[in-house]
Amino acid sequence: MTAALADLNRTTLPAFSEAVGETFELAPWVAEAAWAKRPFPSVTGLHEAMMGAVRAAPRERQLEFLRGHSDLAGKAARAGAITADSRSEQSSVGLDSLSEADFARFHRLNDSYKAKFGFPFIVCVRRHSRDSILAQFERRLGHDGATEFAAALLEVFYITRLRIAAKVTGEGMPRVNGRLSTHVLDTHAGRPAVGIAVELYEFAGEAAHRIATAVTNADGRTDRPLIGDRPLPIGRYELRFAIGDHFRSRGIEQGDPPFLDIVPLRFSIAEPEGHYHVPLLCTPWSYSTYRGS
């Protein structure tokens, strides 16, 4: 259930806390402090007021707040003993269905991290692939205490910005979503390539998992973004274009088998809120790409 910003700007503290109090993990004091800053000019302003309460809190209270977060893929998560928001977020990247080996790896990393920093590893999982989460874990274990404390608070910013965007509607929504799109241009004919089957794969280790399929329309584009209405998970991807069938349908001699049949484009995403446009320019014998806008 969502709340309108205009209503939150004039509501009571109990109603305000009920609407957004769980945004910050087990820390109702954040909503209480933000309520005193009303009216908020925008949904982004509401989130900034809540983050401002965290930043202004004494160090010990900030540390207590960070310690209130659950382990990623931890025992509590496996038992379902975490908040509804955390459960939904962790399941979105499959952390609720890990193999025993992967669970053991997360368990070891969680223990090493908490032993060094004194609070759980915090990352906005909706902005990452599983590979990227593990890479973050390994990299951030090398931080000093002050650097990692700041990194954890930055991840809280990303997590709660997504939660507020899901809970509140109104003017000035925070930018939380990215978009991945493509189009195919038949440069041999000098026109968009219609009817090209497109597959999108995400890599986990060396294994590629198909996460989207589409067919190009009369403009050589897909009817919908390949990923949209959510952050683009940081990670490695591959687009595969079935251009052999397209040129075969045009009656162009390509050889048997064709010189180019399935064209793969491997790329990475590093900006979850960005727009990645990955086009294919092709002939029966060549292809190229670039990052468009």
C-alpha positions in Angstrom: 0.0 0.0 0.0 1.4 3.4 -1.0 0.9 6.8 0.7 0.6 10.2 -1.0 3.2 12.7 -0.1 0.5 15.4 0.3 -1.2 13.2 3.0 2.1 12.5 4.8 2.8 16.2 4.9 -0.3 16.8 7.1 -0.7 13.5 8.9 -0.1 12.7 12.6 3.1 11.1 13.8 1.5 7.7 14.4 0.1 7.6 10.9 3.4 8.9 9.4 5.3 6.2 11.3 2.9 3.5 10.1 3.3 4.6 6.5 7.1 4.9 6.3 8.5 3.9 9.7 9.8 0.5 8.6 11.8 2.0 5.7 14.9 2.1 7.9 15.6 -1.3 9.3 14.3 -1.6 12.9 14.8 2.2 13.5 11.5 3.9 14.1 13.3 6.9 15.5 14.3 7.9 11.9 10.7 8.5 10.9 10.0 10.3 14.1 12.9 12.7 13.5 11.9 13.2 9.9 8.2 13.9 10.7 9.3 17.1 12.6 10.8 18.4 9.3 7.5 18.5 7.4 6.3 19.7 4.9 8.5 17.9 2.4 8.7 19.5 -1.1 9.1 16.2 -2.8 9.4 12.5 -2.2 13.2 12.9 -2.7 13.0 15.6 0.0 11.3 13.1 2.4 14.0 10.6 1.8 16.7 13.2 2.4 15.1 14.2 5.6 15.1 10.6 6.8 18.7 10.1 5.8 19.6 13.4 7.4 18.3 12.0 10.7 20.6 9.0 10.4 23.6 11.2 9.4 22.9 13.6 12.4 22.6 10.8 14.9 25.5 10.1 17.3 28.1 7.6 16.2 26.9 5.0 18.7 23.3 5.2 17.5 24.4 4.9 13.9 26.4 1.8 14.9 23.4 0.3 16.7 21.3 1.0 13.6 23.8 -0.7 11.3 23.9 -3.7 13.7 20.2 -4.0 13.3 20.5 -5.2 9.7 20.3 -8.9 9.0 23.1 -10.9 7.4 22.9 -11.5 3.6 21.8 -15.1 3.0 22.3 -15.7 6.8 20.6 -18.1 9.0 17.9 -15.6 10.0 17.1 -15.0 6.4 16.9 -18.8 5.7 14.5 -19.1 8.6 12.3 -16.2 7.4 13.2 -14.2 10.6 13.9 -10.9 8.9 11.8 -7.9 7.9 9.4 -8.2 5.0 11.4 -5.6 3.0 14.7 -7.5 3.6 13.1 -10.8 2.7 11.8 -9.4 -0.6 15.1 -7.8 -1.5 17.2 -10.8 -0.8 14.8 -13.1 -2.7 15.0 -10.8 -5.8 18.6 -12.0 -6.5 18.1 -15.5 -5.4 19.7 -15.3 -2.0 16.9 -17.3 -0.5 17.6 -20.3 -2.8 21.4 -20.7 -2.7 23.2 -24.0 -2.9 24.8 -25.3 0.3 28.2 -24.4 -1.1 27.1 -20.8 -1.9 25.4 -20.5 1.5 28.6 -21.6 3.2 30.6 -19.0 1.2 28.2 -16.2 2.3 28.4 -17.5 5.9 32.2 -17.3 5.9 32.2 -13.8 4.4 29.6 -12.6 6.8 31.6 -13.9 9.8 34.8 -12.3 8.5 33.1 -9.0 7.8 31.5 -8.8 11.2 34.6 -9.8 13.0 36.5 -6.9 11.3 33.9 -4.1 11.4 31.4 -5.0 14.1 28.2 -4.9 12.1 26.7 -6.9 9.2 27.7 -6.4 5.5 25.1 -4.1 4.0 24.5 -3.7 0.3 21.6 -2.7 -1.8 21.0 -6.1 -3.4 18.5 -4.7 -6.0 21.3 -2.8 -7.6 23.5 -5.9 -8.0 23.7 -9.3 -9.5 24.8 -12.1 -7.3 28.3 -12.0 -8.7 28.5 -8.3 -8.1 27.4 -8.8 -4.4 30.2 -11.3 -3.9 32.7 -9.0 -5.5 31.6 -6.1 -3.3 32.0 -8.4 -0.2 35.6 -9.3 -1.2 36.5 -5.7 -2.1 35.0 -4.1 1.0 36.7 -6.5 3.4 39.9 -4.7 2.4 38.6 -1.3 3.7 39.6 0.4 6.9 37.0 1.0 9.5 36.1 4.6 8.6 35.9 3.9 4.9 33.6 0.9 5.4 31.4 2.7 7.9 30.8 5.4 5.2 30.3 2.7 2.6 27.6 1.0 4.7 25.7 4.2 5.2 25.8 4.9 1.4 24.3 1.5 0.8 21.6 2.3 3.4 20.9 5.4 1.3 20.4 3.3 -1.8 18.2 0.7 0.0 15.9 3.2 1.6 15.6 5.3 -1.5 14.2 2.3 -3.3 11.9 1.6 -0.4 10.6 5.1 -0.2 10.0 5.1 -4.0 7.8 2.0 -3.5 5.9 3.3 -0.5 5.3 7.0 -1.4 3.8 8.8 -4.4 4.0 12.4 -5.3 6.1 15.2 -6.8 9.9 14.8 -7.2 10.2 11.0 -7.1 13.8 9.8 -6.6 15.5 8.3 -9.6 15.9 4.6 -8.8 15.3 2.8 -12.1 17.5 2.1 -15.1 16.8 0.9 -18.6 18.5 -1.5 -21.0 17.4 -1.3 -24.6 18.6 -2.3 -28.1 17.9 -2.0 -31.7 19.1 -3.8 -34.8 20.1 -2.0 -38.1 20.6 -4.0 -41.2 23.3 -1.9 -42.8 23.4 -4.1 -45.9 19.9 -3.0 -46.7 20.1 0.4 -45.0 17.0 -0.1 -42.8 15.9 -1.5 -39.4 16.0 -5.3 -39.1 12.6 -6.6 -38.4 11.8 -9.9 -36.7 15.3 -10.5 -35.1 15.1 -12.8 -32.1 17.0 -11.3 -29.2 18.0 -13.0 -26.0 19.6 -11.4 -22.9 21.8 -13.5 -20.6 23.2 -12.6 -17.2 26.4 -14.3 -16.0 26.9 -16.0 -12.7 30.5 -17.1 -12.6 31.1 -18.6 -16.0 27.5 -19.8 -16.4 25.1 -17.6 -18.4 21.4 -17.6 -17.5 18.7 -16.3 -19.9 16.7 -13.5 -18.3 14.8 -11.9 -21.2 13.7 -12.5 -24.8 12.3 -10.2 -27.4 11.7 -9.8 -31.2 12.5 -6.6 -33.0 9.6 -4.6 -34.4 9.2 -2.5 -37.6 11.7 0.1 -36.1 14.3 -2.6 -35.4 13.6 -2.1 -31.7 12.0 -4.2 -29.0 8.5 -3.2 -27.8 9.7 -2.9 -24.2 13.1 -2.4 -22.6 15.0 -5.6 -22.0 15.3 -4.4 -18.4 13.1 -1.6 -17.1 11.1 -0.3 -14.2 13.9 -1.3 -11.8 17.6 -0.7 -11.2 19.9 -2.4 -13.6 21.8 -5.0 -11.6 25.6 -4.4 -11.7 27.1 -7.3 -13.5 28.1 -9.0 -16.8 25.6 -9.7 -19.6 25.4 -11.0 -23.1 22.9 -10.1 -25.9 22.5 -12.8 -28.6 20.9 -11.8 -32.0 19.7 -14.4 -34.5 20.7 -12.5 -37.6 21.2 -15.6 -39.8 17.4 -16.1 -40.1 16.9 -12.5 -41.0 19.4 -12.5 -43.9 18.1 -15.9 -45.1 14.6 -14.5 -45.3 16.0 -11.8 -47.6 17.3 -14.4 -49.9 21.0 -13.5 -49.3 23.5 -16.2 -49.9 25.5 -16.7 -46.7 27.0 -20.2 -47.0 25.9 -23.3 -45.1 26.3 -22.8 -42.3 26.1 -19.0 -42.5 29.2 -17.0 -41.7 27.2 -15.1 -39.0 24.2 -16.9 -37.5 23.9 -15.9 -33.8 25.8 -12.7 -32.9 26.8 -12.4 -29.2 27.5 -9.0 -27.6 29.1 -9.2 -24.2 29.0 -6.1 -22.0 28.9 -5.0 -18.4 26.6 -2.7 -16.4 28.0 -0.4 -13.7 25.3 2.2 -13.4 22.1 0.8 -12.0 20.1 4.0 -12.6 21.5 4.6 -16.0 20.3 4.0 -19.6 22.3 1.4 -21.5 21.4 1.3 -25.2 23.3 -1.6 -26.9 22.5 -1.6 -30.6 23.7 -4.0 -33.3 24.7 -2.8 -36.8 25.1 -5.8 -39.0 25.5 -7.2 -42.5 25.7 -10.9 -43.4 29.5 -10.7 -42.9 30.1 -8.1 -40.2 28.7 -6.4 -37.1 29.5 -3.6 -34.7 28.1 -2.0 -31.6 28.5 1.0 -29.2 26.9 2.3 -26.1 24.1 4.6 -27.2 21.7 6.8 -25.3 
